[in-house]
């Protein structure tokens, strides 16, 4: 960790994250909205967050009011003042996914509403065509690990299946789709089933 800080790969050893939390009044971190707030910050600024690549990695940010607070309010308290309590079953959503997390662009929404609000719905037809082409190229690129699946690996997969290994575990271990594992298990042709591709 010290080497990474020296090289500039990390900004801190993790203590800064605790420093951010010390600004909150007792009880703030126990509110259900606090985890929503932390996840918002993490996906925009914490490079090790599982979904950072789709948020911070693409330039999505959080407004200064919510990130750093004001003279009177912490960032979380400003977030609560602007958003209010989270209604049951709703999640934090940006109305325009091209804009940052800020009071005028955020709302509490259902998963169904969020699904309709994906970034491509705000694109022009030509922008959507470019995105579709990029996704297709990514899918073709992600098929290559499967093409390199050796007969010896297939034999290992078959042995592990016979010993009771779960399909989902094997799929993750070999970076292939669960359907491929099922085809191997059933003795069907497995060579043309694409690797798992995330949307």
Number of C-alpha atoms within 10 A of each C-alpha: 11 11 9 12 12 11 10 10 11 15 11 14 11 10 8 11 12 9 10 13 14 10 15 15 11 8 8 14 15 9 11 11 21 17 12 14 18 15 15 20 20 19 21 24 18 18 15 10 15 10 15 20 16 12 20 20 15 11 14 18 19 18 14 12 19 23 21 16 17 13 7 8 17 20 21 24 20 19 22 17 13 16 17 13 13 17 11 8 9 15 16 19 18 20 20 16 19 16 15 19 25 19 17 13 14 18 19 20 17 15 14 9 14 17 10 10 16 15 13 16 13 13 13 9 11 9 12 15 13 11 14 13 12 12 15 12 11 14 17 13 12 18 18 12 13 20 14 10 15 10 9 9 12 16 12 12 21 18 13 14 17 11 9 9 13 13 19 14 12 18 19 12 10 16 17 22 19 19 17 23 25 16 14 18 17 11 10 11 10 19 13 10 17 19 23 18 15 8 6
